[in-house]
Amino acid sequence: MGSVKPPIITTLEELDELISVVNEVGAFAFDVETQSVLEHHPDLLQHLEKDFQEHVKGLKTKSPDIIQRAHDNLVEEYLKEIAVNPLRNEVFWIGIATKGHSWAIPMGHKVGPLLEAEEVGDGSTVPPVGYRKKLKNGQESMAKARYVKPAVYAEPVKQLSRSVVFERLKPLFFSNIIKVGQNVKFDARSISKYYGAIPPGPYVDTMLLQHLINENLTNYSLETIIENNYNGHKAYERGGKLGKSISKVTIDDASLYVHRDARWTWMLYTRLLKKVNAYSDLRKAMTLDSQVLEVLMEMENQGIPVDVNNLTVLEKDLDQELKEVHDNILKYAPVGFNPDSNKHKQTFLFNKKSEGGLGLKPYKKTGKGAPSVDEESLKSLQHKHEVVAQLLKWAELQKLKSTYVNGLIPKLYKNKLHPSFHLHRTATGRLSSSNPNLQNIPRTSNIRKLFVALDPNVLLVADYDQIELRVMAMFSQDKRLLHVFANDEDIHTATASAVFKKKPENVTSEERQIGKGVNFLTAYGGGSIKLARVTGIPKHEAEEILNNYYKSFYELTAWKRQVILKAKKDGYVSTLYGRRRRLPDLSSGNDELRSRAERQAVNAIVQGTAADICKQAMVDVHKAMSGTSVKLLVQVHDELVAMVNETDRVDILNPFINAMGDGMVLEKVPIKVSHQFAKSWAEAKE
């Protein structure tokens, strides 16, 4: 990468030369640097002021310094929110790299070359002229003192404007040339606002290439991927990651950083692509991921409308619920008890009764040896005392309020929410979401009422029926499962019929519920202990039920054994689309770790293949609905949420669910898609 000052592009002729080189290669990597300008967003300024006034009310000390610090901190939070929002941020650098070349293009960098470095006095010297204290007689004090003399910078070189740069680069972005990025969704969406549309693919993301090669990493940052593929090389050790402060450094330092980001992204692309291309199954998964990327970009830019008026109602409802739960907790807890304090909960739940506690036995301990009060621990204790359920309810309501009321407003853009969807945050390849996490909304809450269709539109919510159980039938070819799905029987009733040895018509609703629990436990690798906990039946009865299940669906049981044997031999399992799940603990000497890996092997095939089917559906629906009023908004596991004009609902329904695969038969298993039209997401799930 070198220490030579890298060039920057400041003329149209240089831009044209860049385009010529990239066209010849046929692929390029690009990376943008963005800045936040709060003043350009009056709606956020209004929300900020409201948040600030609320915050000031709660301050115990209201000195001018503390109030100013509170305001500055809040502004910083809002600036961070803008910076990561492709619809609001402002691109002021773009780096482009291809084979043998890299370029850095500034578009409004304000800090020129350094003329005089910052000078800091530690109090052992007399400050320079202009930085000394003034005496009463008007003269400058010659006393030694601390001081800071700011750095002096020259004016930056004249730069091309954003409009000129993006107009000139349009033939490059709006071509069939391969476009590469590290988290390319963010960069492509950030530039899309200057074009009024997202540039078409094909796209390749280095994060996703790395994920295909190793899905077990905990971090997919550029630095981590470089270290993993270049023998631990720390590419940013000397210059650091300047992304958050790039607007404050010299144009030369910024240029070096932009070159480095783009160049490393290109180098990783070429290296990782070779690794992926070495396996035909991974190439199939890579192609699917690249196609889904484009759909996700459109979904994220489209956003889902939010009923802002209902937000206020929801806030009041949650406050009332919180008050009621708090009152219930205080029936048992001591005066001054804070349900948000782990220390208070530990003391209250686990201290002896003689000491004012409940004397409960901890389910587990934290890393520091204290009794754990996390969600899993409290759930295991809720049958011990009724206050535990109230503590769980309190935590759930607080999370709902902070995430979907207080936390939602700054994330809104023109009364729409634009959540981020991720392809690399789960080991199985299943999509996840953030800002907010739409997959974590409790079904019993009123949160889904917030997500609505704007007139004259309606929401179309379509989801697969028992997709993961159908995937198990596809792979195992279990005759009993195949019969159930081929004849459109209720799978949970059929399972209950088998394990309780009853005719289907004699199965009770309680037994069907247990059958449902068995089905999902087998898909996710649970055992008798978990079945007993989920259903409330005794452990010995859960063991008997599972034994009956394994005997009744013996071909499914045999397939699971074969999966584990093959996984131990290969070190991994594969989904229908070739995505791999590597499980090193399959050969562990630790029984617990090995058993867990065996459960994960089966689950990875089932959940991963279901995820592949859903991703392919997104691609196919997006293609089939092109040119119609249909807009995909959200994907949650096996469910797609779209918005469609009311007048088009009849015409688009069959093409939509057919694109999802409704009626299609995979390995003797019919795929079934259910659907519902509604004005809100909650209404569709009722």
ABEGO torsion letter per residue (X at the ends): XEABBBBBBABAAAAAAAAAAAAAAGBBBBBBBBBBBAAABAAAAAAAAAAAAAAAAABABABAAAAAAAAAAAAAAAAAAAAABAAABBBABBBBBBBGBBBBBBBGBABBBBABBBBBBAGABBBBBGABBBBAAGBBBABBBBBBBBBBBBBBBBBBBAAAAAAAAAAAABBABBBBBBGAAAAAAAAAAAAGBBBBOBBBBAAAAAAAABAABABABAAAAAAAAAGGBBAAAAAEBAAAAAAABBAAAAAAAAAAAAAAAAAAAAAAAAAAAABAAAAAAAAAAAAAAAAAAAAAAAEBBBBAAAAAAAAAAAAAAAAAAAAAAAAABBBGBBAABAAAAAAAAABBAAAGBAGBBBABBBAAGBBBABAAAAAAAAAABAAAAAAAAAAAAAAAAAAAAAAAAAABBGGBBBBBBBAAABAAGBBBBBOBBAAABBAABAAAAABBBBOABBBBBBBBBGAAAAAAAAAAGBAAAAAAAAAGBBAAAAAAAAAAGBBAAABBAAAAAAAAAAAAAAAAGBBAAAAAAAAGBBAAAAAAAAAAAAAABAAAAAAAAAAAAAAAAAGBBBBAAGBBBBBAAAABABAAAAAAAAAAAAAAAAAAAAAAAAAAAAAAAAAAABGBABBBABBBEABBBBBBBAAAAAAAAAAAAAAAGBGBBBGGBBBBBBBBBBABAAAAAX
